[in-house]
Amino acid sequence: MGVAVSSLPVRVEDRTGYQRTSFKHWNAGADPADGCNTRMEVLVAEAVQAPEVGPGCTLTGGAWWSYYDGALTNEARAFDIDHMVPLAEAWDSGASGWTAARREAYANDLGQESSLVAVSARSNRSKADQDPSQWLPPSPDALCRYGAEWTATKLRWGLAVDEPERDRLLDIAAGCGDTEVEFTPAS
């Protein structure tokens, strides 16, 4: 993981001009005909007990587990879909220079499982738009996975890190043995 972190470009971040609406998210998803937007597709994909998917993508039954904090629920609405690297952080790290279409692709990235993660609303809202130098999952068992997935998302999208973020990721990597960072560059 340390090698992957070290390959990230380091730059000062800049939030000038950021607006959440610059990232069109929860579009029609991978299959526009199924009635499920990106958010719902992630919930279906990450269920630990599959829900029934009804008309208009209503979910009945099912169960979800949040690796950030170990929360388990049968209520899909109790979970948020976390952008592993939050939209504001992506903006700060290079997405400000992207086209609207690329920002939409980022905000709805179903091409890499770790880019969008179903987690408890409580943990997602606690994280907000913070990077690993400011927030880490409360579950100690989540640390290596979180560091690897954060790094993979930054590498996938060609995003930079600032110095405190890189330093925290390197600290995490030092305690994660041979944890690998797997990603496919976004097109």
One Martini backbone bead per residue (centre of mass of N, CA, C, O) as a GRO file, in nm:
protein
  187
    1MET     BB    1   0.056   0.064  -0.019
    2GLY     BB    2   0.295   0.266  -0.001
    3VAL     BB    3   0.357   0.277  -0.304
    4ALA     BB    4   0.087   0.393  -0.392
    5VAL     BB    5   0.094   0.650  -0.224
    6SER     BB    6   0.372   0.755  -0.344
    7SER     BB    7   0.233   0.793  -0.644
    8LEU     BB    8   0.097   1.035  -0.550
    9PRO     BB    9   0.026   1.343  -0.604
   10VAL     BB   10   0.145   1.656  -0.468
   11ARG     BB   11  -0.091   1.907  -0.347
   12VAL     BB   12  -0.251   2.184  -0.315
   13GLU     BB   13  -0.557   2.259  -0.205
   14ASP     BB   14  -0.873   2.373  -0.382
   15ARG     BB   15  -1.215   2.508  -0.325
   16THR     BB   16  -1.263   2.688  -0.544
   17GLY     BB   17  -1.601   2.676  -0.668
   18TYR     BB   18  -1.747   2.480  -0.500
   19GLN     BB   19  -2.020   2.250  -0.589
   20ARG     BB   20  -2.221   1.987  -0.560
   21THR     BB   21  -2.369   2.041  -0.843
   22SER     BB   22  -2.109   1.966  -1.020
   23PHE     BB   23  -2.223   1.671  -0.931
   24LYS     BB   24  -2.394   1.441  -1.090
   25HIS     BB   25  -2.605   1.243  -0.892
   26TRP     BB   26  -2.793   0.973  -0.925
   27ASN     BB   27  -2.838   0.831  -1.173
   28ALA     BB   28  -2.952   0.565  -1.380
   29GLY     BB   29  -2.714   0.394  -1.409
   30ALA     BB   30  -2.633   0.094  -1.562
   31ASP     BB   31  -2.969   0.048  -1.585
   32PRO     BB   32  -3.213   0.252  -1.694
   33ALA     BB   33  -3.457   0.027  -1.709
   34ASP     BB   34  -3.476  -0.060  -1.384
   35GLY     BB   35  -3.520   0.214  -1.190
   36CYS     BB   36  -3.223   0.236  -1.083
   37ASN     BB   37  -3.014   0.409  -0.925
   38THR     BB   38  -2.706   0.425  -0.810
   39ARG     BB   39  -2.775   0.402  -0.513
   40MET     BB   40  -2.950   0.143  -0.539
   41GLU     BB   41  -2.736  -0.038  -0.672
   42VAL     BB   42  -2.549  -0.039  -0.428
   43LEU     BB   43  -2.743  -0.160  -0.225
   44VAL     BB   44  -2.785  -0.424  -0.375
   45ALA     BB   45  -2.479  -0.510  -0.401
   46GLU     BB   46  -2.420  -0.469  -0.063
   47ALA     BB   47  -2.588  -0.681   0.038
   48VAL     BB   48  -2.602  -0.942   0.282
   49GLN     BB   49  -2.914  -0.935   0.214
   50ALA     BB   50  -3.126  -0.968  -0.022
   51PRO     BB   51  -3.342  -0.778  -0.180
   52GLU     BB   52  -3.635  -0.681  -0.297
   53VAL     BB   53  -3.721  -0.569  -0.629
   54GLY     BB   54  -3.932  -0.328  -0.722
   55PRO     BB   55  -4.109  -0.101  -0.834
   56GLY     BB   56  -3.903   0.170  -0.865
   57CYS     BB   57  -3.689   0.041  -0.666
   58THR     BB   58  -3.809  -0.107  -0.436
   59LEU     BB   59  -3.716  -0.209  -0.110
   60THR     BB   60  -3.733  -0.541   0.032
   61GLY     BB   61  -3.567  -0.606   0.269
   62GLY     BB   62  -3.276  -0.690   0.384
   63ALA     BB   63  -2.914  -0.629   0.440
   64TRP     BB   64  -2.668  -0.417   0.616
   65TRP     BB   65  -2.308  -0.341   0.627
   66SER     BB   66  -2.078  -0.135   0.805
   67TYR     BB   67  -1.735  -0.111   0.798
   68TYR     BB   68  -1.679   0.150   0.961
   69ASP     BB   69  -1.888   0.052   1.237
   70GLY     BB   70  -2.070  -0.228   1.228
   71ALA     BB   71  -2.336  -0.172   1.114
   72LEU     BB   72  -2.672  -0.309   1.124
   73THR     BB   73  -2.941  -0.345   0.873
   74ASN     BB   74  -3.294  -0.346   0.733
   75GLU     BB   75  -3.259  -0.035   0.643
   76ALA     BB   76  -3.186   0.138   0.368
   77ARG     BB   77  -3.232   0.437   0.484
   78ALA     BB   78  -2.983   0.400   0.701
   79PHE     BB   79  -2.819   0.435   0.438
   80ASP     BB   80  -2.540   0.542   0.272
   81ILE     BB   81  -2.359   0.676  -0.005
   82ASP     BB   82  -2.020   0.672  -0.030
   83HIS     BB   83  -1.773   0.872  -0.128
   84MET     BB   84  -1.477   0.788  -0.071
   85VAL     BB   85  -1.417   1.045  -0.229
   86PRO     BB   86  -1.527   1.325  -0.186
   87LEU     BB   87  -1.638   1.570  -0.380
   88ALA     BB   88  -1.472   1.802  -0.252
   89GLU     BB   89  -1.201   1.649  -0.258
   90ALA     BB   90  -1.193   1.609  -0.561
   91TRP     BB   91  -1.190   1.903  -0.633
   92ASP     BB   92  -0.926   1.976  -0.475
   93SER     BB   93  -0.761   1.725  -0.647
   94GLY     BB   94  -0.883   1.802  -0.977
   95ALA     BB   95  -1.201   1.819  -1.062
   96SER     BB   96  -1.216   2.126  -1.139
   97GLY     BB   97  -1.092   2.047  -1.444
   98TRP     BB   98  -1.338   1.907  -1.530
   99THR     BB   99  -1.591   1.787  -1.675
  100ALA     BB  100  -1.917   1.725  -1.626
  101ALA     BB  101  -1.905   1.428  -1.722
  102ARG     BB  102  -1.673   1.337  -1.534
  103ARG     BB  103  -1.813   1.409  -1.268
  104GLU     BB  104  -2.049   1.217  -1.311
  105ALA     BB  105  -1.884   0.959  -1.330
  106TYR     BB  106  -1.765   0.980  -1.048
  107ALA     BB  107  -2.046   1.001  -0.882
  108ASN     BB  108  -2.123   0.702  -1.055
  109ASP     BB  109  -1.906   0.475  -0.979
  110LEU     BB  110  -1.935   0.127  -1.094
  111GLY     BB  111  -1.627   0.029  -1.185
  112GLN     BB  112  -1.564   0.045  -0.862
  113GLU     BB  113  -1.654  -0.071  -0.564
  114SER     BB  114  -1.487   0.151  -0.377
  115SER     BB  115  -1.616   0.431  -0.467
  116LEU     BB  116  -1.890   0.307  -0.356
  117VAL     BB  117  -2.039   0.303  -0.019
  118ALA     BB  118  -2.220   0.125   0.207
  119VAL     BB  119  -2.328   0.316   0.492
  120SER     BB  120  -2.380   0.459   0.760
  121ALA     BB  121  -2.509   0.759   0.815
  122ARG     BB  122  -2.338   0.835   1.058
  123SER     BB  123  -2.055   0.789   0.928
  124ASN     BB  124  -2.087   0.967   0.677
  125ARG     BB  125  -2.151   1.236   0.834
  126SER     BB  126  -1.887   1.238   0.994
  127LYS     BB  127  -1.701   1.258   0.748
  128ALA     BB  128  -1.796   1.395   0.499
  129ASP     BB  129  -1.519   1.596   0.349
  130GLN     BB  130  -1.294   1.421   0.464
  131ASP     BB  131  -0.983   1.320   0.515
  132PRO     BB  132  -0.755   1.105   0.671
  133SER     BB  133  -0.638   1.350   0.846
  134GLN     BB  134  -0.953   1.392   0.979
  135TRP     BB  135  -1.069   1.091   0.903
  136LEU     BB  136  -1.178   0.777   1.047
  137PRO     BB  137  -1.283   0.490   1.104
  138PRO     BB  138  -1.393   0.353   1.406
  139SER     BB  139  -1.303   0.084   1.300
  140PRO     BB  140  -1.008  -0.086   1.325
  141ASP     BB  141  -1.075  -0.301   1.089
  142ALA     BB  142  -1.095  -0.063   0.852
  143LEU     BB  143  -0.825   0.082   0.788
  144CYS     BB  144  -0.689  -0.071   0.550
  145ARG     BB  145  -0.923  -0.065   0.356
  146TYR     BB  146  -0.961   0.241   0.349
  147GLY     BB  147  -0.677   0.321   0.251
  148ALA     BB  148  -0.691   0.154  -0.013
  149GLU     BB  149  -0.955   0.281  -0.132
  150TRP     BB  150  -0.863   0.570  -0.138
  151THR     BB  151  -0.614   0.527  -0.316
  152ALA     BB  152  -0.761   0.394  -0.555
  153THR     BB  153  -0.940   0.637  -0.623
  154LYS     BB  154  -0.719   0.839  -0.679
  155LEU     BB  155  -0.583   0.672  -0.904
  156ARG     BB  156  -0.822   0.624  -1.095
  157TRP     BB  157  -0.867   0.965  -1.118
  158GLY     BB  158  -0.602   1.143  -1.084
  159LEU     BB  159  -0.553   1.231  -0.789
  160ALA     BB  160  -0.455   1.421  -0.534
  161VAL     BB  161  -0.250   1.511  -0.255
  162ASP     BB  162  -0.180   1.615   0.048
  163GLU     BB  163   0.041   1.601   0.295
  164PRO     BB  164  -0.138   1.502   0.535
  165GLU     BB  165  -0.270   1.274   0.375
  166ARG     BB  166  -0.019   1.116   0.294
  167ASP     BB  167   0.092   1.071   0.580
  168ARG     BB  168  -0.152   0.907   0.682
  169LEU     BB  169  -0.138   0.684   0.466
  170LEU     BB  170   0.147   0.590   0.545
  171ASP     BB  171   0.076   0.511   0.834
  172ILE     BB  172  -0.128   0.299   0.758
  173ALA     BB  173   0.055   0.124   0.575
  174ALA     BB  174   0.260   0.042   0.802
  175GLY     BB  175   0.007  -0.140   0.942
  176CYS     BB  176  -0.073  -0.331   0.657
  177GLY     BB  177   0.140  -0.468   0.518
  178ASP     BB  178   0.014  -0.644   0.219
  179THR     BB  179  -0.176  -0.438   0.126
  180GLU     BB  180  -0.365  -0.386  -0.154
  181VAL     BB  181  -0.391  -0.180  -0.451
  182GLU     BB  182  -0.685  -0.171  -0.646
  183PHE     BB  183  -0.707  -0.063  -0.997
  184THR     BB  184  -0.879   0.121  -1.255
  185PRO     BB  185  -0.860   0.335  -1.483
  186ALA     BB  186  -1.032   0.589  -1.581
  187SER     BB  187  -1.194   0.701  -1.885
   0.00000   0.00000   0.00000
